[in-house]
Amino acid sequence: MKIAVIGIGNVLFCDEGVGVYAASFLEQNYSFTPSIDIVDGGTLGFKLMNYYQEFDRVIIIDTVSIDDTPGSIYNLPADALLGLGKYRNTAHEVEVVEMLEICSLLPKHADVSVIGIVPEDIESVKIDLTPTIKKNFHHLIQTVITQLQKENIAAKPKKEISLEEILHHYNNPTMKFANGIEANL
Protein backbone atom coordinates (compact mmCIF):
# COMPACT_ATOMS: atom_id res chain seq x y z
CA MET A 1 0.00 0.00 0.00
CA LYS A 2 1.41 3.40 -1.00
CA ILE A 3 1.16 5.89 1.87
CA ALA A 4 1.95 9.60 1.83
CA VAL A 5 2.14 11.96 4.78
CA ILE A 6 1.75 15.52 3.56
CA GLY A 7 2.48 18.52 5.76
CA ILE A 8 0.48 21.50 4.57
CA GLY A 9 0.62 25.17 5.49
CA ASN A 10 2.24 28.51 4.94
CA VAL A 11 5.33 28.97 7.11
CA LEU A 12 5.11 32.76 6.74
CA PHE A 13 2.02 32.95 8.99
CA CYS A 14 3.10 31.56 12.37
CA ASP A 15 1.01 28.50 13.37
CA GLU A 16 -0.19 28.14 9.78
CA GLY A 17 3.12 26.40 9.00
CA VAL A 18 2.79 23.63 11.60
CA GLY A 19 2.05 20.93 9.00
CA VAL A 20 5.20 21.77 7.06
CA TYR A 21 7.30 21.72 10.24
CA ALA A 22 5.71 18.41 11.29
CA ALA A 23 6.55 16.79 7.94
CA SER A 24 10.14 17.98 8.24
CA PHE A 25 10.35 16.77 11.84
CA LEU A 26 9.08 13.31 10.86
CA GLU A 27 11.47 13.08 7.92
CA GLN A 28 14.49 14.19 9.94
CA ASN A 29 13.81 12.17 13.09
CA TYR A 30 12.28 8.87 11.96
CA SER A 31 12.68 6.08 9.46
CA PHE A 32 9.56 4.17 8.47
CA THR A 33 9.14 0.50 7.57
CA PRO A 34 7.77 -0.17 5.07
CA SER A 35 8.78 3.17 3.58
CA ILE A 36 6.33 6.00 3.11
CA ASP A 37 6.50 9.29 1.25
CA ILE A 38 6.76 12.39 3.43
CA VAL A 39 5.91 15.53 1.50
CA ASP A 40 6.35 19.22 2.26
CA GLY A 41 3.01 20.20 0.78
CA GLY A 42 3.33 23.87 1.68
CA THR A 43 0.44 25.48 -0.16
CA LEU A 44 0.17 22.91 -2.95
CA GLY A 45 -3.57 23.34 -3.21
CA PHE A 46 -4.93 21.74 -6.34
CA LYS A 47 -1.69 19.84 -6.95
CA LEU A 48 -2.79 17.61 -4.06
CA MET A 49 -5.03 15.87 -6.60
CA ASN A 50 -1.98 13.88 -7.79
CA TYR A 51 -1.41 12.48 -4.30
CA TYR A 52 -5.08 11.65 -3.83
CA GLN A 53 -4.98 9.61 -7.03
CA GLU A 54 -1.48 8.05 -6.90
CA PHE A 55 -1.52 6.83 -3.29
CA ASP A 56 -3.72 4.37 -1.44
CA ARG A 57 -3.57 6.29 1.83
CA VAL A 58 -2.88 9.99 2.43
CA ILE A 59 -2.47 11.57 5.84
CA ILE A 60 -2.46 15.36 5.80
CA ILE A 61 -0.95 17.30 8.70
CA ASP A 62 -2.43 20.78 8.93
CA THR A 63 -4.14 23.33 11.08
CA VAL A 64 -7.88 22.87 11.51
CA SER A 65 -10.14 25.86 12.00
CA ILE A 66 -12.44 24.30 14.56
CA ASP A 67 -13.95 26.27 17.43
CA ASP A 68 -11.92 24.64 20.20
CA THR A 69 -8.97 25.40 22.45
CA PRO A 70 -5.78 26.21 20.50
CA GLY A 71 -3.50 23.18 20.56
CA SER A 72 -6.39 20.69 20.41
CA ILE A 73 -5.62 17.85 18.01
CA TYR A 74 -8.06 16.12 15.68
CA ASN A 75 -7.78 13.05 13.48
CA LEU A 76 -10.51 13.58 10.89
CA PRO A 77 -11.46 11.22 8.08
CA ALA A 78 -12.17 12.83 4.71
CA ASP A 79 -15.92 12.32 4.95
CA ALA A 80 -16.00 14.31 8.21
CA LEU A 81 -14.14 17.18 6.54
CA LEU A 82 -16.65 17.42 3.73
CA GLY A 83 -19.26 18.55 6.23
CA LEU A 84 -17.02 20.91 8.21
CA GLY A 85 -17.75 24.40 6.94
CA LYS A 86 -15.65 26.01 9.68
CA TYR A 87 -12.61 24.01 8.58
CA ARG A 88 -12.37 26.33 5.58
CA ASN A 89 -10.73 29.42 7.05
CA THR A 90 -7.54 29.61 4.99
CA ALA A 91 -6.90 29.29 1.28
CA HIS A 92 -5.16 25.92 1.54
CA GLU A 93 -7.91 24.55 3.80
CA VAL A 94 -10.44 25.43 1.11
CA GLU A 95 -8.32 23.70 -1.54
CA VAL A 96 -7.83 20.56 0.59
CA VAL A 97 -11.59 20.18 1.04
CA GLU A 98 -12.34 21.03 -2.61
CA MET A 99 -9.88 18.36 -3.78
CA LEU A 100 -11.49 15.84 -1.41
CA GLU A 101 -14.91 16.71 -2.85
CA ILE A 102 -13.68 16.27 -6.43
CA CYS A 103 -11.87 13.01 -5.62
CA SER A 104 -14.93 11.57 -3.90
CA LEU A 105 -16.55 11.55 -7.36
CA LEU A 106 -13.73 9.58 -8.96
CA PRO A 107 -13.79 5.77 -9.19
CA LYS A 108 -10.37 5.45 -7.48
CA HIS A 109 -8.91 7.74 -4.87
CA ALA A 110 -6.86 7.53 -1.70
CA ASP A 111 -8.27 7.05 1.74
CA VAL A 112 -7.56 10.55 3.12
CA SER A 113 -7.57 11.91 6.63
CA VAL A 114 -6.35 15.11 8.24
CA ILE A 115 -4.49 15.13 11.51
CA GLY A 116 -4.85 18.73 12.50
CA ILE A 117 -4.16 21.07 15.35
CA VAL A 118 -6.28 24.09 16.25
CA PRO A 119 -4.00 27.11 15.69
CA GLU A 120 -3.62 30.07 18.00
CA ASP A 121 -2.21 32.58 15.50
CA ILE A 122 -2.39 32.29 11.71
CA GLU A 123 -2.25 36.02 11.03
CA SER A 124 1.11 37.20 12.36
CA VAL A 125 3.79 37.28 9.68
CA LYS A 126 6.61 35.34 11.28
CA ILE A 127 8.33 32.01 10.74
CA ASP A 128 7.65 30.45 14.13
CA LEU A 129 4.98 28.74 16.21
CA THR A 130 3.15 30.10 19.23
CA PRO A 131 4.11 28.65 22.62
CA THR A 132 0.76 26.80 22.72
CA ILE A 133 1.44 24.98 19.44
CA LYS A 134 5.05 24.29 20.40
CA LYS A 135 3.81 22.76 23.67
CA ASN A 136 1.46 20.43 21.75
CA PHE A 137 3.75 19.74 18.78
CA HIS A 138 5.06 16.38 20.04
CA HIS A 139 1.49 15.27 20.73
CA LEU A 140 0.70 16.09 17.09
CA ILE A 141 3.72 14.05 15.95
CA GLN A 142 2.72 11.15 18.20
CA THR A 143 -0.81 11.24 16.77
CA VAL A 144 0.64 10.86 13.26
CA ILE A 145 2.93 8.02 14.36
CA THR A 146 0.04 6.25 16.11
CA GLN A 147 -2.04 6.53 12.93
CA LEU A 148 0.83 5.12 10.87
CA GLN A 149 1.17 2.21 13.31
CA LYS A 150 -2.53 1.47 12.69
CA GLU A 151 -1.56 1.26 9.00
CA ASN A 152 1.17 -1.30 9.93
CA ILE A 153 3.98 1.22 9.49
CA ALA A 154 6.76 1.08 12.09
CA ALA A 155 8.44 4.36 13.08
CA LYS A 156 12.02 4.11 14.31
CA PRO A 157 13.78 7.17 15.76
CA LYS A 158 16.95 7.93 13.80
CA LYS A 159 18.21 11.41 14.68
CA GLU A 160 17.64 14.07 17.23
CA ILE A 161 16.79 17.28 15.46
CA SER A 162 14.60 19.47 17.63
CA LEU A 163 11.59 21.50 16.60
CA GLU A 164 13.60 24.62 17.47
CA GLU A 165 16.35 23.56 15.03
CA ILE A 166 13.77 23.03 12.29
CA LEU A 167 12.19 26.44 12.95
CA HIS A 168 15.64 28.03 12.99
CA HIS A 169 16.47 26.33 9.69
CA TYR A 170 13.37 27.79 8.03
CA ASN A 171 14.50 31.22 9.23
CA ASN A 172 18.07 30.53 8.02
CA PRO A 173 17.79 28.03 5.14
CA THR A 174 21.52 27.96 4.39
CA MET A 175 22.57 26.69 7.83
CA LYS A 176 23.28 23.12 8.87
CA PHE A 177 21.84 21.55 11.99
CA ALA A 178 24.02 21.60 15.12
CA ASN A 179 24.89 17.92 14.70
CA GLY A 180 26.28 18.65 11.21
CA ILE A 181 23.37 17.15 9.33
CA GLU A 182 22.20 19.07 6.31
CA ALA A 183 18.44 18.66 6.09
CA ASN A 184 16.15 18.45 3.10
CA LEU A 185 13.89 21.36 3.95
N, C-alpha and C positions, 0 to 999 in steps of 0.2 A: 504494500500500500504506500503510495507517494503522499508524504505529509509535508506541509509547509507551515512555518510559523512566521507571520508577517507583523512586524512592528510598524505601526502607522502613527503619523503625527507630524507636527511642524515644530522643530526644535527652537524656532525663533520666538515662540510664544509660551515660555515657561512650561507649565505642566502639560501643555499640548504635545510636547515631544516625548512623553513618558514611554510610548510604545516603541519609538526608535531607540531610546536608551535601553529598554528592556531587551530588544532583539540583539543589540550589541553586547549587552551583559551576558546573555545566554550563549552567544557565539564565542565570546572570549573566555568564559569560565566553565563551559561544559562541553563534553563530547557526547554524542547520542548514538545508541545502537538499537536497531538499525539506524542508519543515517537519515537525517531530515534536512530540509532546506530551511535556512533561517534568512529572512529577507528584511532589509531596511526598506520598508515600503514608503517612508516619508509621506508625501502627499500624492501617491500614485493615482488615486482616483479611479478613473475608468480603465486604467491599465491593469487593475486588479482582476478584470474579466479573464485574463490569461491564466491566472492562478486558480480561479474558480473552475476553469475548464480542464486544466492540465493535471491537477492534483486530485487525489481521492478525499483528502482531509485537509482543511485549512483552518488554522487557529490564528485569529487576528488579536494583537495586543494593542489597546487603544484607550483613550479616555472615553467615558460614557457620561452623557449629560442626563443624569437621572437625579431627581430631587431627593438627595440623600446626603449624609455627612461626607464631606471631602475625605478621600482615602478609602472609602468603602469599595469593595471589590466584587465584581459580578462575573459570572461565567454564563453567558447567554447564547443559546442556540439560535441559528439564523431565523427560524420561524418566530421566535420571541421578538427579535429585532424588527421584523416587518410590521409589527403592531405598535412599536414604541415611537410615537411621534416626538417625544421630548428628547430622544436620542439624537435627533438631527439638529444640533446647535452649531456645528462648524461645517465648513465646506467639505472636508474629507469624510465626516460622519454621513453627510447627505449622500456622497458618492458611494460609500460602502453599502448603505442600505439600498440605493438605486441599483447597484450591481447585483445585490442579492435578489432583488425583485425581478430583474431581467433573467438571471440565471435560474430562478425557480420555474421559469417557463420553458427552459431547455430540457431535452431528454436526458442529458448527462451533465451533472455538475457536482462539485465537491460538497462534502458535508462541512458546513462552515459554522464556526462559533466565534464569539468575541469574548475575550477575557479583558475586562475593562475596569478602570479605576475612576471613581468620581473625582474630577479635578477641583483644585481650589482656585487656581488662577490660570486662565488661558488668554488673558488680555495683555499682561505686561510683556514688553518686548525685551526678553533676556533669555540667554541660553543657560537654563538652570531649572531646578524643581523647587517647589515650596517645601518647607520643613515637614509639612503634613504628608506630602507624597513621598518624600525621602524616607520618612519613618515607616511607611507602608510598602515601600518598593520591594523589599525581600519577600513580603507576603504575596505580592503580585507575581514575582518570579516563582515562588513555591506553588502557586495556583497553576501556573503554566506547566511546571514540571509534573505536578500531580495529574493534570489532564493528559500529558504525554504518557505517563505511566499507565493510565487507563487505556491508552492506545497501544500498549505493549512496547513502548519506547523507554529504554533505560537511559538515565542521565548520570554521567560520571563527572565529578568535578575534575578540572584539569589545570586551572591557573587561578591565581588570586588577583584579579583586577577589580578594584573597588568601583562602586557607583561614582564616587568623587573623581576617580581617575578618568572614567568615561566622560563625565560632564566636563572635566578640564580639557580633555582631548577635543571635544566638540568646540570649545572656546579657543583652542590652540591646535588646529588640525595637523600641524607639521611636527609636533612633539612625539616622542616615544614614551611609553609607559615607564614608570620608575624601575620595573624589573627588566627593562631593556627590550621588551616585546613591542614590535611595531604592529598596531592593530589594523584590521580592515574596517575602518569606519567610513 
